[in-house]
């Protein structure tokens, strides 16, 4: 009788593991997609910042001076 219960436990554990693995993979994919999005956003922000600093070099000096205070 104990072997039968252990078999049921193993079968249900296998089903739960399969479901949770699918959920984990979906969450991992979502996190990777968010990381790619954030990388793109920060890259664009750096590009805008560099363009503004190139166009307005005195503003860069003022910004750096305010950061030091």
CHARMM-style PDB file with segment names, atoms N, HN, CA, C and O in Angstrom:
ATOM      1  N   UNK     1       0.824  -1.199   0.000  1.00  0.00      PROA
ATOM      2  CA  UNK     1       0.000   0.000   0.000  1.00  0.00      PROA
ATOM      3  C   UNK     1       0.868   1.262   0.000  1.00  0.00      PROA
ATOM      4  O   UNK     1       0.536   2.241  -0.669  1.00  0.00      PROA
ATOM      5  N   UNK     2       1.966   1.245   0.739  1.00  0.00      PROA
ATOM      6  HN  UNK     2       2.237   0.451   1.282  1.00  0.00      PROA
ATOM      7  CA  UNK     2       2.835   2.404   0.807  1.00  0.00      PROA
ATOM      8  C   UNK     2       3.468   2.694  -0.545  1.00  0.00      PROA
ATOM      9  O   UNK     2       3.665   3.858  -0.896  1.00  0.00      PROA
ATOM     10  N   UNK     3       3.788   1.664  -1.303  1.00  0.00      PROA
ATOM     11  HN  UNK     3       3.629   0.719  -1.017  1.00  0.00      PROA
ATOM     12  CA  UNK     3       4.391   1.857  -2.623  1.00  0.00      PROA
ATOM     13  C   UNK     3       3.396   2.531  -3.559  1.00  0.00      PROA
ATOM     14  O   UNK     3       3.784   3.355  -4.387  1.00  0.00      PROA
ATOM     15  N   UNK     4       2.137   2.192  -3.435  1.00  0.00      PROA
ATOM     16  HN  UNK     4       1.823   1.522  -2.763  1.00  0.00      PROA
ATOM     17  CA  UNK     4       1.109   2.804  -4.286  1.00  0.00      PROA
ATOM     18  C   UNK     4       1.004   4.304  -3.984  1.00  0.00      PROA
ATOM     19  O   UNK     4       0.912   5.104  -4.915  1.00  0.00      PROA
ATOM     20  N   UNK     5       1.016   4.693  -2.737  1.00  0.00      PROA
ATOM     21  HN  UNK     5       1.091   4.043  -1.981  1.00  0.00      PROA
ATOM     22  CA  UNK     5       0.950   6.101  -2.356  1.00  0.00      PROA
ATOM     23  C   UNK     5       2.197   6.848  -2.813  1.00  0.00      PROA
ATOM     24  O   UNK     5       2.118   7.996  -3.250  1.00  0.00      PROA
ATOM     25  N   UNK     6       3.332   6.197  -2.710  1.00  0.00      PROA
ATOM     26  HN  UNK     6       3.396   5.264  -2.355  1.00  0.00      PROA
ATOM     27  CA  UNK     6       4.568   6.817  -3.161  1.00  0.00      PROA
ATOM     28  C   UNK     6       4.534   7.026  -4.673  1.00  0.00      PROA
ATOM     29  O   UNK     6       5.016   8.042  -5.176  1.00  0.00      PROA
ATOM     30  N   UNK     7       3.972   6.077  -5.384  1.00  0.00      PROA
ATOM     31  HN  UNK     7       3.580   5.252  -4.976  1.00  0.00      PROA
ATOM     32  CA  UNK     7       3.834   6.206  -6.840  1.00  0.00      PROA
ATOM     33  C   UNK     7       2.924   7.360  -7.206  1.00  0.00      PROA
ATOM     34  O   UNK     7       3.217   8.119  -8.130  1.00  0.00      PROA
ATOM     35  N   UNK     8       1.806   7.499  -6.476  1.00  0.00      PROA
ATOM     36  HN  UNK     8       1.568   6.882  -5.726  1.00  0.00      PROA
ATOM     37  CA  UNK     8       0.905   8.623  -6.724  1.00  0.00      PROA
ATOM     38  C   UNK     8       1.596   9.951  -6.447  1.00  0.00      PROA
ATOM     39  O   UNK     8       1.437  10.918  -7.192  1.00  0.00      PROA
ATOM     40  N   UNK     9       2.364   9.981  -5.366  1.00  0.00      PROA
ATOM     41  HN  UNK     9       2.494   9.196  -4.761  1.00  0.00      PROA
ATOM     42  CA  UNK     9       3.089  11.199  -5.018  1.00  0.00      PROA
ATOM     43  C   UNK     9       4.082  11.562  -6.111  1.00  0.00      PROA
ATOM     44  O   UNK     9       4.186  12.725  -6.503  1.00  0.00      PROA
ATOM     45  N   UNK    10       4.803  10.580  -6.596  1.00  0.00      PROA
ATOM     46  HN  UNK    10       4.719   9.635  -6.279  1.00  0.00      PROA
ATOM     47  CA  UNK    10       5.798  10.834  -7.652  1.00  0.00      PROA
ATOM     48  C   UNK    10       5.122  11.322  -8.924  1.00  0.00      PROA
ATOM     49  O   UNK    10       5.628  12.229  -9.586  1.00  0.00      PROA
ATOM     50  N   UNK    11       3.979  10.728  -9.273  1.00  0.00      PROA
ATOM     51  HN  UNK    11       3.568   9.991  -8.735  1.00  0.00      PROA
ATOM     52  CA  UNK    11       3.267  11.135 -10.484  1.00  0.00      PROA
ATOM     53  C   UNK    11       2.764  12.568 -10.355  1.00  0.00      PROA
ATOM     54  O   UNK    11       2.920  13.366 -11.280  1.00  0.00      PROA
ATOM     55  N   UNK    12       2.160  12.901  -9.212  1.00  0.00      PROA
ATOM     56  HN  UNK    12       2.034  12.254  -8.461  1.00  0.00      PROA
ATOM     57  CA  UNK    12       1.638  14.260  -9.054  1.00  0.00      PROA
ATOM     58  C   UNK    12       2.789  15.263  -8.943  1.00  0.00      PROA
ATOM     59  O   UNK    12       2.674  16.390  -9.425  1.00  0.00      PROA
ATOM     60  N   UNK    13       3.882  14.866  -8.321  1.00  0.00      PROA
ATOM     61  HN  UNK    13       3.975  13.950  -7.930  1.00  0.00      PROA
ATOM     62  CA  UNK    13       5.053  15.751  -8.238  1.00  0.00      PROA
ATOM     63  C   UNK    13       5.612  16.023  -9.628  1.00  0.00      PROA
ATOM     64  O   UNK    13       6.031  17.142  -9.925  1.00  0.00      PROA
ATOM     65  N   UNK    14       5.618  15.018 -10.465  1.00  0.00      PROA
ATOM     66  HN  UNK    14       5.278  14.109 -10.224  1.00  0.00      PROA
ATOM     67  CA  UNK    14       6.096  15.191 -11.836  1.00  0.00      PROA
ATOM     68  C   UNK    14       5.236  16.175 -12.606  1.00  0.00      PROA
ATOM     69  O   UNK    14       5.754  17.004 -13.355  1.00  0.00      PROA
ATOM     70  N   UNK    15       3.914  16.086 -12.425  1.00  0.00      PROA
ATOM     71  HN  UNK    15       3.493  15.413 -11.817  1.00  0.00      PROA
ATOM     72  CA  UNK    15       2.996  17.015 -13.105  1.00  0.00      PROA
ATOM     73  C   UNK    15       3.221  18.445 -12.611  1.00  0.00      PROA
ATOM     74  O   UNK    15       3.274  19.386 -13.403  1.00  0.00      PROA
ATOM     75  N   UNK    16       3.351  18.592 -11.303  1.00  0.00      PROA
ATOM     76  HN  UNK    16       3.308  17.828 -10.659  1.00  0.00      PROA
ATOM     77  CA  UNK    16       3.568  19.921 -10.731  1.00  0.00      PROA
ATOM     78  C   UNK    16       4.898  20.488 -11.223  1.00  0.00      PROA
ATOM     79  O   UNK    16       4.985  21.668 -11.563  1.00  0.00      PROA
ATOM     80  N   UNK    17       5.925  19.657 -11.261  1.00  0.00      PROA
ATOM     81  HN  UNK    17       5.855  18.698 -10.984  1.00  0.00      PROA
ATOM     82  CA  UNK    17       7.233  20.101 -11.733  1.00  0.00      PROA
ATOM     83  C   UNK    17       7.152  20.560 -13.185  1.00  0.00      PROA
ATOM     84  O   UNK    17       7.752  21.572 -13.547  1.00  0.00      PROA
ATOM     85  N   UNK    18       6.424  19.837 -14.009  1.00  0.00      PROA
ATOM     86  HN  UNK    18       5.936  19.015 -13.715  1.00  0.00      PROA
ATOM     87  CA  UNK    18       6.272  20.212 -15.416  1.00  0.00      PROA
ATOM     88  C   UNK    18       5.577  21.570 -15.543  1.00  0.00      PROA
ATOM     89  O   UNK    18       6.006  22.419 -16.324  1.00  0.00      PROA
ATOM     90  N   UNK    19       4.522  21.769 -14.785  1.00  0.00      PROA
ATOM     91  HN  UNK    19       4.173  21.080 -14.151  1.00  0.00      PROA
ATOM     92  CA  UNK    19       3.793  23.042 -14.829  1.00  0.00      PROA
ATOM     93  C   UNK    19       4.663  24.198 -14.328  1.00  0.00      PROA
ATOM     94  O   UNK    19       4.702  25.267 -14.937  1.00  0.00      PROA
ATOM     95  N   UNK    20       5.355  23.972 -13.222  1.00  0.00      PROA
ATOM     96  HN  UNK    20       5.324  23.104 -12.727  1.00  0.00      PROA
ATOM     97  CA  UNK    20       6.187  25.028 -12.658  1.00  0.00      PROA
ATOM     98  C   UNK    20       7.379  25.344 -13.560  1.00  0.00      PROA
ATOM     99  O   UNK    20       7.823  26.490 -13.626  1.00  0.00      PROA
ATOM    100  N   UNK    21       7.890  24.341 -14.249  1.00  0.00      PROA
ATOM    101  HN  UNK    21       7.529  23.410 -14.196  1.00  0.00      PROA
ATOM    102  CA  UNK    21       8.992  24.582 -15.174  1.00  0.00      PROA
ATOM    103  C   UNK    21       8.538  25.483 -16.309  1.00  0.00      PROA
ATOM    104  O   UNK    21       9.274  26.379 -16.721  1.00  0.00      PROA
ATOM    105  N   UNK    22       7.339  25.258 -16.817  1.00  0.00      PROA
ATOM    106  HN  UNK    22       6.740  24.530 -16.483  1.00  0.00      PROA
ATOM    107  CA  UNK    22       6.801  26.114 -17.884  1.00  0.00      PROA
ATOM    108  C   UNK    22       6.633  27.547 -17.379  1.00  0.00      PROA
ATOM    109  O   UNK    22       6.985  28.497 -18.077  1.00  0.00      PROA
ATOM    110  N   UNK    23       6.098  27.702 -16.171  1.00  0.00      PROA
ATOM    111  HN  UNK    23       5.812  26.930 -15.604  1.00  0.00      PROA
ATOM    112  CA  UNK    23       5.929  29.036 -15.598  1.00  0.00      PROA
ATOM    113  C   UNK    23       7.285  29.709 -15.384  1.00  0.00      PROA
ATOM    114  O   UNK    23       7.442  30.896 -15.670  1.00  0.00      PROA
ATOM    115  N   UNK    24       8.258  28.955 -14.883  1.00  0.00      PROA
ATOM    116  HN  UNK    24       8.130  27.991 -14.651  1.00  0.00      PROA
ATOM    117  CA  UNK    24       9.592  29.499 -14.650  1.00  0.00      PROA
ATOM    118  C   UNK    24      10.203  29.986 -15.958  1.00  0.00      PROA
ATOM    119  O   UNK    24      10.774  31.076 -16.011  1.00  0.00      PROA
ATOM    120  N   UNK    25      10.084  29.187 -17.005  1.00  0.00      PROA
ATOM    121  HN  UNK    25       9.620  28.302 -16.961  1.00  0.00      PROA
ATOM    122  CA  UNK    25      10.632  29.577 -18.302  1.00  0.00      PROA
ATOM    123  C   UNK    25       9.959  30.838 -18.831  1.00  0.00      PROA
ATOM    124  O   UNK    25      10.620  31.700 -19.411  1.00  0.00      PROA
ATOM    125  N   UNK    26       8.648  30.949 -18.635  1.00  0.00      PROA
ATOM    126  HN  UNK    26       8.111  30.249 -18.164  1.00  0.00      PROA
ATOM    127  CA  UNK    26       7.933  32.148 -19.078  1.00  0.00      PROA
ATOM    128  C   UNK    26       8.408  33.376 -18.307  1.00  0.00      PROA
ATOM    129  O   UNK    26       8.605  34.442 -18.889  1.00  0.00      PROA
ATOM    130  N   UNK    27       8.592  33.223 -16.990  1.00  0.00      PROA
ATOM    131  HN  UNK    27       8.432  32.357 -16.516  1.00  0.00      PROA
ATOM    132  CA  UNK    27       9.067  34.344 -16.179  1.00  0.00      PROA
ATOM    133  C   UNK    27      10.502  34.721 -16.553  1.00  0.00      PROA
ATOM    134  O   UNK    27      10.838  35.902 -16.633  1.00  0.00      PROA
ATOM    135  N   UNK    28      11.334  33.721 -16.780  1.00  0.00      PROA
ATOM    136  HN  UNK    28      11.061  32.762 -16.715  1.00  0.00      PROA
ATOM    137  CA  UNK    28      12.721  33.999 -17.164  1.00  0.00      PROA
ATOM    138  C   UNK    28      12.767  34.738 -18.500  1.00  0.00      PROA
ATOM    139  O   UNK    28      13.568  35.657 -18.672  1.00  0.00      PROA
ATOM    140  N   UNK    29      11.915  34.343 -19.442  1.00  0.00      PROA
ATOM    141  HN  UNK    29      11.265  33.596 -19.302  1.00  0.00      PROA
ATOM    142  CA  UNK    29      11.860  35.016 -20.743  1.00  0.00      PROA
ATOM    143  C   UNK    29      11.391  36.460 -20.570  1.00  0.00      PROA
ATOM    144  O   UNK    29      11.924  37.366 -21.210  1.00  0.00      PROA
ATOM    145  N   UNK    30      10.400  36.677 -19.712  1.00  0.00      PROA
ATOM    146  HN  UNK    30       9.967  35.941 -19.192  1.00  0.00      PROA
ATOM    147  CA  UNK    30       9.905  38.031 -19.466  1.00  0.00      PROA
ATOM    148  C   UNK    30      11.003  38.902 -18.863  1.00  0.00      PROA
ATOM    149  O   UNK    30      11.150  40.065 -19.238  1.00  0.00      PROA
ATOM    150  N   UNK    31      11.765  38.350 -17.941  1.00  0.00      PROA
ATOM    151  HN  UNK    31      11.645  37.405 -17.636  1.00  0.00      PROA
ATOM    152  CA  UNK    31      12.848  39.114 -17.322  1.00  0.00      PROA
ATOM    153  C   UNK    31      13.919  39.460 -18.348  1.00  0.00      PROA
ATOM    154  O   UNK    31      14.424  40.582 -18.362  1.00  0.00      PROA
ATOM    155  N   UNK    32      14.267  38.514 -19.200  1.00  0.00      PROA
ATOM    156  HN  UNK    32      13.857  37.602 -19.189  1.00  0.00      PROA
ATOM    157  CA  UNK    32      15.264  38.783 -20.239  1.00  0.00      PROA
ATOM    158  C   UNK    32      14.772  39.848 -21.213  1.00  0.00      PROA
ATOM    159  O   UNK    32      15.542  40.708 -21.642  1.00  0.00      PROA
ATOM    160  N   UNK    33      13.488  39.788 -21.559  1.00  0.00      PROA
ATOM    161  HN  UNK    33      12.863  39.089 -21.211  1.00  0.00      PROA
ATOM    162  CA  UNK    33      12.918  40.810 -22.446  1.00  0.00      PROA
ATOM    163  C   UNK    33      12.960  42.188 -21.788  1.00  0.00      PROA
ATOM    164  O   UNK    33      13.267  43.186 -22.440  1.00  0.00      PROA
ATOM    165  N   UNK    34      12.649  42.233 -20.485  1.00  0.00      PROA
ATOM    166  HN  UNK    34      12.400  41.422 -19.956  1.00  0.00      PROA
ATOM    167  CA  UNK    34      12.709  43.513 -19.770  1.00  0.00      PROA
ATOM    168  C   UNK    34      14.134  44.045 -19.719  1.00  0.00      PROA
ATOM    169  O   UNK    34      14.357  45.249 -19.849  1.00  0.00      PROA
ATOM    170  N   UNK    35      15.102  43.144 -19.530  1.00  0.00      PROA
ATOM    171  HN  UNK    35      14.921  42.166 -19.425  1.00  0.00      PROA
ATOM    172  CA  UNK    35      16.504  43.570 -19.506  1.00  0.00      PROA
ATOM    173  C   UNK    35      16.906  44.156 -20.855  1.00  0.00      PROA
ATOM    174  O   UNK    35      17.590  45.179 -20.912  1.00  0.00      PROA
ATOM    175  N   UNK    36      16.487  43.516 -21.930  1.00  0.00      PROA
ATOM    176  HN  UNK    36      15.932  42.685 -21.883  1.00  0.00      PROA
ATOM    177  CA  UNK    36      16.795  44.043 -23.263  1.00  0.00      PROA
ATOM    178  C   UNK    36      16.170  45.421 -23.455  1.00  0.00      PROA
ATOM    179  O   UNK    36      16.802  46.329 -23.995  1.00  0.00      PROA
ATOM    180  N   UNK    37      14.917  45.569 -23.005  1.00  0.00      PROA
ATOM    181  HN  UNK    37      14.404  44.831 -22.566  1.00  0.00      PROA
ATOM    182  CA  UNK    37      14.242  46.862 -23.111  1.00  0.00      PROA
ATOM    183  C   UNK    37      14.978  47.933 -22.312  1.00  0.00      PROA
ATOM    184  O   UNK    37      15.185  49.043 -22.802  1.00  0.00      PROA
ATOM    185  N   UNK    38      15.371  47.604 -21.087  1.00  0.00      PROA
ATOM    186  HN  UNK    38      15.202  46.702 -20.689  1.00  0.00      PROA
ATOM    187  CA  UNK    38      16.092  48.577 -20.260  1.00  0.00      PROA
ATOM    188  C   UNK    38      17.450  48.917 -20.859  1.00  0.00      PROA
ATOM    189  O   UNK    38      17.873  50.073 -20.823  1.00  0.00      PROA
ATOM    190  N   UNK    39      18.130  47.927 -21.404  1.00  0.00      PROA
ATOM    191  HN  UNK    39      17.786  46.988 -21.434  1.00  0.00      PROA
ATOM    192  CA  UNK    39      19.411  48.203 -22.064  1.00  0.00      PROA
ATOM    193  C   UNK    39      19.225  49.175 -23.216  1.00  0.00      PROA
ATOM    194  O   UNK    39      20.026  50.091 -23.403  1.00  0.00      PROA
ATOM    195  N   UNK    40      18.163  48.973 -23.989  1.00  0.00      PROA
ATOM    196  HN  UNK    40      17.512  48.229 -23.838  1.00  0.00      PROA
ATOM    197  CA  UNK    40      17.876  49.867 -25.114  1.00  0.00      PROA
ATOM    198  C   UNK    40      17.571  51.278 -24.619  1.00  0.00      PROA
ATOM    199  O   UNK    40      18.055  52.259 -25.185  1.00  0.00      PROA
ATOM    200  N   UNK    41      16.772  51.376 -23.566  1.00  0.00      PROA
ATOM    201  HN  UNK    41      16.379  50.579 -23.107  1.00  0.00      PROA
ATOM    202  CA  UNK    41      16.410  52.683 -23.008  1.00  0.00      PROA
ATOM    203  C   UNK    41      17.650  53.415 -22.515  1.00  0.00      PROA
ATOM    204  O   UNK    41      17.831  54.596 -22.813  1.00  0.00      PROA
ATOM    205  N   UNK    42      18.511  52.722 -21.757  1.00  0.00      PROA
ATOM    206  HN  UNK    42      18.364  51.763 -21.514  1.00  0.00      PROA
ATOM    207  CA  UNK    42      19.706  53.372 -21.232  1.00  0.00      PROA
ATOM    208  C   UNK    42      20.683  53.727 -22.343  1.00  0.00      PROA
ATOM    209  O   UNK    42      21.369  54.746 -22.259  1.00  0.00      PROA
ATOM    210  N   UNK    43      20.755  52.908 -23.377  1.00  0.00      PROA
ATOM    211  HN  UNK    43      20.198  52.081 -23.446  1.00  0.00      PROA
ATOM    212  CA  UNK    43      21.625  53.235 -24.506  1.00  0.00      PROA
ATOM    213  C   UNK    43      21.137  54.507 -25.194  1.00  0.00      PROA
ATOM    214  O   UNK    43      21.934  55.382 -25.535  1.00  0.00      PROA
ATOM    215  N   UNK    44      19.822  54.603 -25.395  1.00  0.00      PROA
ATOM    216  HN  UNK    44      19.176  53.893 -25.118  1.00  0.00      PROA
ATOM    217  CA  UNK    44      19.263  55.815 -26.007  1.00  0.00      PROA
ATOM    218  C   UNK    44      19.513  57.035 -25.124  1.00  0.00      PROA
ATOM    219  O   UNK    44      19.844  58.112 -25.620  1.00  0.00      PROA
ATOM    220  N   UNK    45      19.355  56.860 -23.824  1.00  0.00      PROA
ATOM    221  HN  UNK    45      19.086  55.985 -23.421  1.00  0.00      PROA
ATOM    222  CA  UNK    45      19.586  57.981 -22.897  1.00  0.00      PROA
ATOM    223  C   UNK    45      21.043  58.426 -22.957  1.00  0.00      PROA
ATOM    224  O   UNK    45      21.328  59.624 -22.955  1.00  0.00      PROA
ATOM    225  N   UNK    46      21.968  57.467 -23.010  1.00  0.00      PROA
ATOM    226  HN  UNK    46      21.737  56.494 -23.012  1.00  0.00      PROA
ATOM    227  CA  UNK    46      23.387  57.829 -23.127  1.00  0.00      PROA
ATOM    228  C   UNK    46      23.660  58.566 -24.433  1.00  0.00      PROA
ATOM    229  O   UNK    46      24.434  59.522 -24.462  1.00  0.00      PROA
ATOM    230  N   UNK    47      23.021  58.119 -25.512  1.00  0.00      PROA
ATOM    231  HN  UNK    47      22.392  57.342 -25.489  1.00  0.00      PROA
ATOM    232  CA  UNK    47      23.215  58.786 -26.803  1.00  0.00      PROA
ATOM    233  C   UNK    47      22.679  60.215 -26.784  1.00  0.00      PROA
ATOM    234  O   UNK    47      23.319  61.125 -27.309  1.00  0.00      PROA
ATOM    235  N   UNK    48      21.516  60.413 -26.184  1.00  0.00      PROA
ATOM    236  HN  UNK    48      20.996  59.673 -25.758  1.00  0.00      PROA
ATOM    237  CA  UNK    48      20.942  61.754 -26.083  1.00  0.00      PROA
ATOM    238  C   UNK    48      21.831  62.633 -25.217  1.00  0.00      PROA
ATOM    239  O   UNK    48      22.090  63.792 -25.541  1.00  0.00      PROA
ATOM    240  N   UNK    49      22.290  62.066 -24.115  1.00  0.00      PROA
ATOM    241  HN  UNK    49      22.080  61.124 -23.852  1.00  0.00      PROA
ATOM    242  CA  UNK    49      23.166  62.807 -23.210  1.00  0.00      PROA
ATOM    243  C   UNK    49      24.457  63.213 -23.923  1.00  0.00      PROA
ATOM    244  O   UNK    49      24.909  64.351 -23.788  1.00  0.00      PROA
ATOM    245  N   UNK    50      25.040  62.304 -24.667  1.00  0.00      PROA
ATOM    246  HN  UNK    50      24.673  61.381 -24.777  1.00  0.00      PROA
ATOM    247  CA  UNK    50      26.276  62.607 -25.393  1.00  0.00      PROA
ATOM    248  C   UNK    50      26.032  63.679 -26.449  1.00  0.00      PROA
ATOM    249  O   UNK    50      26.856  64.575 -26.633  1.00  0.00      PROA
ATOM    250  N   UNK    51      24.896  63.585 -27.144  1.00  0.00      PROA
ATOM    251  HN  UNK    51      24.227  62.858 -26.995  1.00  0.00      PROA
ATOM    252  CA  UNK    51      24.587  64.588 -28.169  1.00  0.00      PROA
ATOM    253  C   UNK    51      24.386  65.963 -27.535  1.00  0.00      PROA
ATOM    254  O   UNK    51      24.855  66.970 -28.067  1.00  0.00      PROA
ATOM    255  N   UNK    52      23.696  66.005 -26.409  1.00  0.00      PROA
ATOM    256  HN  UNK    52      23.315  65.188 -25.976  1.00  0.00      PROA
ATOM    257  CA  UNK    52      23.486  67.286 -25.728  1.00  0.00      PROA
ATOM    258  C   UNK    52      24.791  67.860 -25.205  1.00  0.00      PROA
ATOM    259  O   UNK    52      25.027  69.063 -25.309  1.00  0.00      PROA
ATOM    260  N   UNK    53      25.640  67.009 -24.644  1.00  0.00      PROA
ATOM    261  HN  UNK    53      25.449  66.031 -24.559  1.00  0.00      PROA
ATOM    262  CA  UNK    53      26.926  67.492 -24.146  1.00  0.00      PROA
ATOM    263  C   UNK    53      27.812  67.972 -25.287  1.00  0.00      PROA
ATOM    264  O   UNK    53      28.585  68.915 -25.118  1.00  0.00      PROA
ATOM    265  N   UNK    54      27.707  67.333 -26.443  1.00  0.00      PROA
ATOM    266  HN  UNK    54      27.079  66.567 -26.580  1.00  0.00      PROA
ATOM    267  CA  UNK    54      28.501  67.787 -27.591  1.00  0.00      PROA
ATOM    268  C   UNK    54      27.996  69.133 -28.097  1.00  0.00      PROA
ATOM    269  O   UNK    54      28.774  69.983 -28.530  1.00  0.00      PROA
ATOM    270  N   UNK    55      26.679  69.310 -28.036  1.00  0.00      PROA
ATOM    271  HN  UNK    55      26.047  68.619 -27.685  1.00  0.00      PROA
ATOM    272  CA  UNK    55      26.083  70.551 -28.535  1.00  0.00      PROA
ATOM    273  C   UNK    55      26.235  71.695 -27.526  1.00  0.00      PROA
ATOM    274  O   UNK    55      26.414  72.850 -27.909  1.00  0.00      PROA
ATOM    275  N   UNK    56      26.163  71.364 -26.252  1.00  0.00      PROA
ATOM    276  HN  UNK    56      26.018  70.425 -25.940  1.00  0.00      PROA
ATOM    277  CA  UNK    56      26.239  72.370 -25.194  1.00  0.00      PROA
ATOM    278  C   UNK    56      27.325  71.984 -24.184  1.00  0.00      PROA
ATOM    279  O   UNK    56      27.003  71.499 -23.099  1.00  0.00      PROA
ATOM    280  N   UNK    57      28.585  72.186 -24.514  1.00  0.00      PROA
ATOM    281  HN  UNK    57      28.846  72.581 -25.395  1.00  0.00      PROA
ATOM    282  CA  UNK    57      29.662  71.762 -23.597  1.00  0.00      PROA
ATOM    283  C   UNK    57      29.660  72.514 -22.273  1.00  0.00      PROA
ATOM    284  O   UNK    57      30.091  71.971 -21.256  1.00  0.00      PROA
ATOM    285  N   UNK    58      29.182  73.757 -22.270  1.00  0.00      PROA
ATOM    286  HN  UNK    58      28.832  74.198 -23.096  1.00  0.00      PROA
ATOM    287  CA  UNK    58      29.161  74.496 -20.994  1.00  0.00      PROA
ATOM    288  C   UNK    58      28.136  73.897 -20.036  1.00  0.00      PROA
ATOM    289  O   UNK    58      28.317  73.941 -18.819  1.00  0.00      PROA
ATOM    290  N   UNK    59      27.065  73.341 -20.585  1.00  0.00      PROA
ATOM    291  HN  UNK    59      26.918  73.306 -21.573  1.00  0.00      PROA
ATOM    292  CA  UNK    59      26.055  72.702 -19.730  1.00  0.00      PROA
ATOM    293  C   UNK    59      26.644  71.460 -19.064  1.00  0.00      PROA
ATOM    294  O   UNK    59      26.297  71.131 -17.930  1.00  0.00      PROA
ATOM    295  N   UNK    60      27.536  70.774 -19.777  1.00  0.00      PROA
ATOM    296  HN  UNK    60      27.818  71.042 -20.699  1.00  0.00      PROA
ATOM    297  CA  UNK    60      28.180  69.596 -19.187  1.00  0.00      PROA
ATOM    298  C   UNK    60      29.027  70.008 -17.994  1.00  0.00      PROA
ATOM    299  O   UNK    60      28.994  69.361 -16.947  1.00  0.00      PROA
ATOM    300  N   UNK    61      29.779  71.078 -18.154  1.00  0.00      PROA
ATOM    301  HN  UNK    61      29.806  71.603 -19.004  1.00  0.00      PROA
ATOM    302  CA  UNK    61      30.612  71.540 -17.048  1.00  0.00      PROA
ATOM    303  C   UNK    61      29.754  71.951 -15.853  1.00  0.00      PROA
ATOM    304  O   UNK    61      30.111  71.677 -14.708  1.00  0.00      PROA
ATOM    305  N   UNK    62      28.629  72.604 -16.118  1.00  0.00      PROA
ATOM    306  HN  UNK    62      28.339  72.827 -17.048  1.00  0.00      PROA
ATOM    307  CA  UNK    62      27.736  73.006 -15.030  1.00  0.00      PROA
ATOM    308  C   UNK    62      27.140  71.777 -14.344  1.00  0.00      PROA
ATOM    309  O   UNK    62      27.006  71.739 -13.121  1.00  0.00      PROA
ATOM    310  N   UNK    63      26.784  70.777 -15.145  1.00  0.00      PROA
ATOM    311  HN  UNK    63      26.893  70.807 -16.139  1.00  0.00      PROA
ATOM    312  CA  UNK    63      26.217  69.553 -14.566  1.00  0.00      PROA
ATOM    313  C   UNK    63      27.259  68.827 -13.719  1.00  0.00      PROA
ATOM    314  O   UNK    63      26.946  68.343 -12.631  1.00  0.00      PROA
ATOM    315  N   UNK    64      28.474  68.749 -14.203  1.00  0.00      PROA
ATOM    316  HN  UNK    64      28.728  69.141 -15.087  1.00  0.00      PROA
ATOM    317  CA  UNK    64      29.523  68.095 -13.443  1.00  0.00      PROA
ATOM    318  C   UNK    64      29.829  68.858 -12.167  1.00  0.00      PROA
ATOM    319  O   UNK    64      30.097  68.248 -11.132  1.00  0.00      PROA
ATOM    320  N   UNK    65      29.792  70.170 -12.224  1.00  0.00      PROA
ATOM    321  HN  UNK    65      29.573  70.666 -13.065  1.00  0.00      PROA
ATOM    322  CA  UNK    65      30.055  70.981 -11.038  1.00  0.00      PROA
ATOM    323  C   UNK    65      28.953  70.788  -9.983  1.00  0.00      PROA
ATOM    324  O   UNK    65      29.234  70.736  -8.786  1.00  0.00      PROA
ATOM    325  N   UNK    66      27.705  70.684 -10.438  1.00  0.00      PROA
ATOM    326  HN  UNK    66      27.477  70.726 -11.411  1.00  0.00      PROA
ATOM    327  CA  UNK    66      26.605  70.495  -9.486  1.00  0.00      PROA
ATOM    328  C   UNK    66      26.637  69.105  -8.862  1.00  0.00      PROA
ATOM    329  O   UNK    66      26.175  68.930  -7.734  1.00  0.00      PROA
ATOM    330  N   UNK    67      27.173  68.112  -9.573  1.00  0.00      PROA
ATOM    331  HN  UNK    67      27.548  68.254 -10.489  1.00  0.00      PROA
ATOM    332  CA  UNK    67      27.286  66.763  -9.010  1.00  0.00      PROA
ATOM    333  C   UNK    67      28.334  66.711  -7.915  1.00  0.00      PROA
ATOM    334  O   UNK    67      28.197  65.946  -6.961  1.00  0.00      PROA
ATOM    335  N   UNK    68      29.382  67.519  -8.043  1.00  0.00      PROA
ATOM    336  HN  UNK    68      29.493  68.141  -8.818  1.00  0.00      PROA
ATOM    337  CA  UNK    68      30.473  67.501  -7.079  1.00  0.00      PROA
ATOM    338  C   UNK    68      30.062  68.129  -5.752  1.00  0.00      PROA
ATOM    339  O   UNK    68      30.662  67.825  -4.721  1.00  0.00      PROA
ATOM    340  N   UNK    69      29.070  68.982  -5.754  1.00  0.00      PROA
ATOM    341  HN  UNK    69      28.582  69.229  -6.591  1.00  0.00      PROA
ATOM    342  CA  UNK    69      28.664  69.690  -4.532  1.00  0.00      PROA
ATOM    343  C   UNK    69      27.866  68.823  -3.633  1.00  0.00      PROA
ATOM    344  OT1 UNK    69      27.446  69.263  -2.563  1.00  0.00      PROA
TER     345      UNK     69
END
